[in-house]
Amino acid sequence: MSGRSSANTFSWTMATASPERTRISRRAGRLVLGVDDRIASTVFGTITAMATVTVYGKAFPDSPWKVEELVASTAVVLWIAHLYTHALAESISDDRRLNGARVWSLAVRELGILLAAIPPTVALTLGALGLFDETGSIWLALALGLAILAVEGVRYARIERLGSAGMLLAMSANVGIGLLVVLLKAEVLH
């Protein structure tokens, strides 16, 4: 009897825990990789973070701390500029003044720009701490950017129900733009 009771308790616990874990997993995934209306800001943020790593990696090849600071601060500045320009554009196109709720909604929607700077800053921090050499941390930051672009291509294709060919095209477009940044890095740094 007690074995059956334990099994029932376990099943009930798993049934109630599973939706909670799913909700938490879904929230974490959305935070890291963006949600439907944040895919664009995540892609934009990733490309700009990769471009920033490329440019400042050349200027400060032996200082991952400096590159990390510049990637993070550039993301903040671009997020503010993006938020402001979108707020102006929407205010004009909707023919209504902005309010706090609308600005907050835009800030959340464009959060992907800031979140996209996290993986390269972590890679650069690992380099600054000596876990990777400086050049290795720059390449890791760019590789993480390419991975995020590939994932966002898949997410876009799934949302739009593009099928396998469309998914491959979306991934290729995202990664292709990212590879252009990597090629720029290779040309500029070598």
SERO-4910 file (N, C-alpha, C, O; in steps of 0.05 Angstrom, whole numbers):
BEGIN
 pado doro    nc1    nc2    nc3   cac1   cac2   cac3    cc1    cc2    cc3    oc1    oc2    oc3
  Met    A     16    -24      0      0      0      0     17     25      0     12     44    -16
  Ser    A     37     26     17     53     50     19     69     55     -7     74     78    -14
  Gly    A     76     33    -21     90     36    -46     72     49    -67     81     66    -82
  Arg    A     46     41    -67     27     53    -86     22     82    -79     20     99    -96
  Ser    A     20     88    -53     16    115    -44     40    133    -52     36    156    -60
  Ser    A     64    122    -49     88    137    -57     88    142    -87     95    164    -96
  Ala    A     80    122   -102     79    125   -131     58    147   -139     64    163   -157
  Asn    A     35    147   -126     15    167   -131     25    195   -124     21    214   -138
  Thr    A     39    197   -101     49    222    -92     70    232   -112     71    255   -119
  Phe    A     88    213   -121    108    220   -141     96    230   -167    104    250   -178
  Ser    A     75    216   -177     62    224   -201     49    251   -198     51    268   -216
  Trp    A     36    256   -176     24    282   -171     45    303   -170     41    325   -181
  Thr    A     67    298   -156     89    317   -154    100    324   -182    104    347   -188
  Met    A    104    303   -198    115    307   -225     95    323   -242    103    340   -258
  Ala    A     69    317   -239     49    331   -255     47    360   -248     43    377   -265
  Thr    A     51    366   -222     49    394   -214     75    409   -219     76    433   -224
  Ala    A     98    394   -217    124    407   -221    130    412   -250    142    432   -257
  Ser    A    121    394   -267    127    396   -295    118    423   -308    133    435   -322
  Pro    A     93    431   -303     85    457   -315    101    480   -304    107    499   -318
  Glu    A    109    479   -278    125    500   -266    153    500   -279    163    522   -286
  Arg    A    165    477   -283    191    475   -296    189    485   -325    206    499   -335
  Thr    A    167    477   -338    163    485   -366    161    515   -367    172    528   -385
  Arg    A    146    527   -349    142    556   -349    169    570   -344    175    590   -357
  Ile    A    184    560   -325    210    571   -319    229    568   -343    243    587   -350
  Ser    A    230    544   -355    247    539   -378    239    558   -401    256    569   -415
  Arg    A    213    561   -405    203    578   -427    211    607   -421    220    621   -440
  Arg    A    209    616   -396    217    643   -390    247    647   -394    255    668   -404
  Ala    A    263    628   -385    292    630   -388    299    631   -418    316    647   -426
  Gly    A    286    614   -434    292    614   -463    284    640   -475    298    651   -493
  Arg    A    261    651   -467    252    677   -478    271    699   -470    277    717   -486
  Leu    A    281    698   -445    299    719   -436    325    718   -452    335    739   -461
  Val    A    336    694   -455    362    691   -469    360    694   -499    376    708   -511
  Leu    A    339    682   -511    338    681   -540    316    699   -552    313    700   -576
  Gly    A    301    713   -535    281    730   -546    254    716   -549    254    691   -550
  Val    A    233    731   -552    207    720   -558    199    729   -585    214    743   -599
  Asp    A    176    721   -594    167    727   -621    173    755   -630    186    759   -651
  Asp    A    165    775   -615    169    802   -623    196    813   -615    202    837   -620
  Arg    A    213    796   -603    240    805   -596    261    792   -613    285    797   -609
  Ile    A    254    775   -632    274    763   -649    290    784   -663    315    782   -664
  Ala    A    277    804   -674    291    825   -689    311    840   -671    334    845   -679
  Ser    A    303    846   -646    322    861   -629    345    843   -621    367    853   -617
  Thr    A    340    817   -617    362    798   -611    381    796   -634    406    796   -630
  Val    A    371    794   -658    389    792   -682    404    818   -685    428    818   -689
  Phe    A    391    841   -682    404    867   -684    426    869   -663    448    877   -669
  Gly    A    419    862   -638    438    864   -616    462    846   -620    485    853   -614
  Thr    A    457    822   -630    478    803   -635    497    813   -657    522    812   -653
  Ile    A    486    822   -679    503    832   -700    519    856   -691    543    859   -698
  Thr    A    507    874   -677    522    898   -667    543    891   -646    564    902   -646
  Ala    A    536    871   -629    556    862   -610    580    849   -624    603    854   -617
  Met    A    574    833   -645    596    821   -660    613    842   -674    637    840   -675
  Ala    A    600    862   -685    614    883   -699    631    899   -679    654    907   -685
  Thr    A    621    903   -655    636    917   -634    660    901   -626    682    912   -622
  Val    A    656    875   -622    679    858   -615    700    859   -637    724    861   -632
  Thr    A    691    859   -662    710    860   -685    726    885   -685    751    885   -686
  Val    A    713    908   -683    727    934   -684    745    938   -660    768    945   -663
  Tyr    A    734    934   -636    750    939   -612    770    917   -606    790    921   -593
  Gly    A    765    893   -617    785    872   -614    810    879   -629    832    872   -621
  Lys    A    807    893   -651    830    903   -666    844    926   -651    869    927   -650
  Ala    A    829    944   -640    840    967   -627    854    960   -600    874    972   -593
  Phe    A    843    940   -586    853    932   -560    857    901   -559    844    888   -543
  Pro    A    874    890   -576    877    861   -578    887    848   -552    882    824   -548
  Asp    A    900    862   -535    911    850   -510    896    859   -486    905    855   -463
  Ser    A    872    870   -490    856    879   -467    827    871   -469    810    887   -476
  Pro    A    821    845   -463    793    837   -464    775    852   -445    751    855   -450
  Trp    A    786    862   -423    769    878   -404    759    903   -419    736    910   -417
  Lys    A    777    916   -433    769    940   -447    749    934   -469    729    948   -472
  Val    A    753    912   -484    735    904   -505    707    897   -492    687    905   -503
  Glu    A    708    883   -470    683    876   -456    668    901   -448    643    902   -451
  Glu    A    682    920   -436    669    945   -428    656    960   -452    634    971   -450
  Leu    A    671    960   -474    661    973   -498    637    959   -510    619    972   -520
  Val    A    637    933   -510    614    917   -520    590    924   -503    568    929   -514
  Ala    A    593    922   -477    570    927   -459    560    956   -461    536    961   -463
  Ser    A    578    975   -461    569   1003   -462    557   1010   -490    538   1026   -491
  Thr    A    568    998   -511    556   1003   -537    528    992   -539    510   1004   -551
  Ala    A    524    968   -527    497    956   -526    477    975   -512    455    979   -521
  Val    A    485    986   -489    468   1004   -474    461   1029   -491    438   1037   -493
  Val    A    481   1041   -503    477   1065   -519    459   1059   -543    440   1074   -549
  Leu    A    464   1037   -557    447   1030   -580    418   1023   -571    399   1029   -586
  Trp    A    415   1010   -548    388   1004   -538    373   1030   -532    350   1032   -540
  Ile    A    386   1049   -519    373   1075   -514    366   1089   -540    343   1099   -543
  Ala    A    384   1090   -558    379   1103   -584    357   1089   -599    339   1102   -611
  His    A    357   1062   -599    337   1047   -613    309   1051   -600    289   1055   -614
  Leu    A    309   1051   -574    284   1056   -559    273   1083   -565    249   1087   -570
  Tyr    A    290   1103   -564    281   1131   -569    271   1134   -597    249   1146   -601
  Thr    A    285   1124   -617    276   1128   -645    251   1113   -651    234   1122   -666
  His    A    248   1089   -639    223   1074   -643    200   1088   -630    177   1088   -640
  Ala    A    205   1099   -606    184   1114   -592    175   1138   -609    151   1143   -611
  Leu    A    194   1153   -620    186   1175   -637    171   1166   -661    150   1178   -668
  Ala    A    180   1146   -674    167   1136   -699    139   1126   -693    120   1132   -708
  Glu    A    135   1111   -672    109   1101   -665     90   1123   -656     66   1123   -662
  Ser    A    101   1143   -642     84   1166   -634     74   1181   -659     50   1188   -660
  Ile    A     92   1185   -678     84   1199   -702     65   1182   -719     44   1192   -729
  Ser    A     72   1157   -724     55   1140   -741     28   1134   -729      8   1131   -744
  Asp    A     26   1132   -703      0   1127   -689    -15   1153   -684    -38   1152   -675
  Asp    A     -2   1176   -688    -14   1202   -684    -24   1205   -655    -47   1214   -650
  Arg    A     -7   1197   -636    -14   1200   -608     12   1203   -592     33   1193   -600
  Arg    A      9   1217   -570     32   1221   -553     40   1195   -538     23   1178   -534
  Leu    A     65   1194   -532     75   1171   -517     67   1173   -488     66   1195   -477
  Asn    A     63   1150   -475     59   1150   -447     79   1130   -435     92   1115   -449
  Gly    A     80   1129   -409     99   1112   -395     95   1083   -402    114   1068   -405
  Ala    A     70   1074   -403     65   1046   -409     75   1038   -437     86   1016   -441
  Arg    A     71   1056   -456     80   1050   -484    111   1050   -485    122   1033   -499
  Val    A    124   1068   -472    153   1069   -472    164   1043   -458    183   1031   -467
  Trp    A    151   1035   -436    159   1011   -422    156    987   -441    173    969   -442
  Ser    A    134    985   -455    129    963   -474    151    962   -495    160    941   -502
  Leu    A    158    985   -506    180    987   -525    207    978   -513    222    964   -526
  Ala    A    212    987   -488    237    980   -475    239    950   -472    260    938   -476
  Val    A    217    937   -464    217    908   -461    221    894   -488    236    875   -491
  Arg    A    207    904   -509    209    892   -535    237    894   -546    246    875   -560
  Glu    A    251    915   -541    278    919   -551    300    909   -532    324    913   -537
  Leu    A    292    895   -511    311    885   -492    331    865   -504    353    862   -493
  Gly    A    324    853   -526    343    834   -539    369    847   -546    390    834   -547
  Ile    A    369    873   -551    394    887   -558    413    886   -534    437    881   -538
  Leu    A    403    890   -510    420    888   -486    428    859   -480    451    853   -474
  Leu    A    408    841   -482    414    813   -475    433    800   -494    448    782   -487
  Ala    A    433    809   -519    452    798   -539    481    804   -533    499    790   -543
  Ala    A    486    824   -516    513    831   -509    524    813   -487    548    813   -482
  Ile    A    507    798   -474    516    781   -451    535    759   -460    557    757   -448
  Pro    A    529    742   -479    548    721   -486    575    731   -494    595    720   -485
  Pro    A    578    752   -512    605    761   -518    619    773   -493    643    770   -491
  Thr    A    604    787   -476    618    798   -453    627    776   -434    648    779   -421
  Val    A    612    754   -432    621    732   -415    646    720   -427    665    714   -413
  Ala    A    647    716   -454    670    705   -467    695    722   -463    717    713   -457
  Leu    A    691    748   -466    713    767   -462    722    768   -433    746    771   -427
  Thr    A    703    766   -414    711    765   -386    727    740   -380    747    741   -365
  Leu    A    720    717   -392    736    693   -388    764    697   -399    783    687   -387
  Gly    A    767    711   -421    793    718   -431    809    736   -412    833    733   -408
  Ala    A    794    755   -402    807    774   -383    816    760   -358    836    768   -345
  Leu    A    802    740   -350    809    725   -325    831    704   -331    840    691   -312
  Gly    A    839    702   -356    860    683   -363    851    655   -370    868    638   -374
  Leu    A    825    650   -371    816    623   -378    819    618   -408    820    595   -416
  Phe    A    820    639   -424    827    637   -453    847    659   -458    849    678   -443
  Asp    A    863    655   -479    880    678   -486    863    700   -499    839    695   -505
  Glu    A    874    723   -502    858    746   -511    845    741   -538    821    746   -542
  Thr    A    861    731   -557    850    725   -583    829    703   -582    809    705   -596
  Gly    A    833    683   -566    814    662   -563    787    672   -552    766    662   -560
  Ser    A    788    691   -533    763    701   -522    748    718   -543    723    718   -543
  Ile    A    762    731   -561    749    746   -582    736    727   -602    713    731   -610
  Trp    A    750    706   -609    738    686   -627    715    672   -614    695    666   -628
  Leu    A    716    666   -588    694    654   -574    670    672   -574    647    663   -578
  Ala    A    674    698   -570    652    717   -570    638    717   -597    614    718   -599
  Leu    A    654    716   -619    643    715   -646    628    689   -651    607    689   -664
  Ala    A    640    667   -642    627    641   -646    600    640   -632    581    629   -642
  Leu    A    599    651   -608    573    651   -593    553    668   -608    529    661   -609
  Gly    A    562    690   -620    544    707   -636    533    691   -660    509    693   -665
  Leu    A    550    676   -673    541    660   -696    520    639   -687    500    634   -701
  Ala    A    525    627   -664    506    607   -654    479    620   -647    458    608   -654
  Ile    A    479    643   -635    454    657   -629    440    664   -655    415    661   -657
  Leu    A    454    673   -675    442    680   -701    429    655   -714    407    657   -725
  Ala    A    442    632   -712    431    608   -722    405    600   -708    385    593   -720
  Val    A    406    602   -681    382    595   -666    359    615   -672    336    606   -675
  Glu    A    365    640   -675    344    659   -682    332    654   -710    309    659   -714
  Gly    A    349    645   -728    339    638   -755    319    615   -753    299    615   -766
  Val    A    326    595   -737    308    572   -733    282    581   -719    260    574   -728
  Arg    A    284    598   -699    260    608   -685    242    623   -704    218    620   -704
  Tyr    A    254    640   -721    238    656   -740    224    637   -759    200    640   -764
  Ala    A    238    617   -770    226    598   -789    204    582   -776    183    577   -789
  Arg    A    207    575   -751    186    560   -737    161    577   -733    138    568   -736
  Ile    A    165    602   -724    142    620   -720    127    625   -746    103    625   -746
  Glu    A    142    628   -767    130    634   -793    122    609   -808    111    610   -830
  Arg    A    127    585   -796    120    559   -808    132    557   -837    117    551   -856
  Leu    A    157    562   -839    170    563   -865    179    535   -875    186    533   -899
  Gly    A    178    515   -859    186    489   -868    217    486   -868    231    505   -860
  Ser    A    226    463   -876    255    458   -875    271    476   -893    292    487   -884
  Ala    A    262    480   -917    277    498   -936    278    527   -925    298    540   -927
  Gly    A    255    536   -915    254    563   -905    271    566   -880    283    587   -876
  Met    A    272    545   -863    288    546   -839    318    548   -847    333    563   -836
  Leu    A    325    532   -867    353    533   -876    360    561   -887    382    571   -883
  Leu    A    341    572   -902    346    599   -914    348    620   -892    366    637   -893
  Ala    A    330    619   -872    331    638   -850    357    636   -834    369    656   -827
  Met    A    364    611   -828    390    607   -813    413    617   -830    431    630   -820
  Ser    A    413    611   -856    435    619   -873    437    649   -875    459    660   -875
  Ala    A    414    663   -877    415    692   -878    426    704   -853    444    721   -854
  Asn    A    417    694   -830    427    704   -804    457    698   -801    473    716   -795
  Val    A    464    673   -805    492    666   -801    510    679   -822    533    686   -817
  Gly    A    499    682   -847    514    695   -868    522    724   -860    544    732   -865
  Ile    A    503    738   -849    509    765   -840    530    765   -818    548    781   -817
  Gly    A    526    746   -799    546    743   -778    573    736   -789    594    746   -779
  Leu    A    574    718   -809    600    711   -821    614    734   -834    638    736   -835
  Leu    A    597    752   -846    609    777   -857    624    792   -836    646    803   -841
  Val    A    613    793   -812    626    807   -790    652    792   -782    672    804   -777
  Val    A    650    765   -781    674    749   -774    695    753   -796    719    756   -789
  Leu    A    688    753   -821    707    758   -843    720    786   -840    744    789   -845
  Leu    A    703    805   -833    714    832   -828    735    831   -806    756    843   -808
  Lys    A    729    816   -785    748    813   -763    774    800   -772    796    809   -766
  Ala    A    771    779   -788    795    765   -798    812    783   -816    836    783   -814
  Glu    A    799    799   -832    813    817   -850    826    840   -835    848    848   -840
  Val    A    811    851   -815    821    874   -801    843    866   -781    862    881   -778
  Leu    A    840    843   -768    859    836   -747    884    822   -758    904    820   -744
  His    A    882    812   -782    906    797   -793    917    809   -817    937    799   -828
***
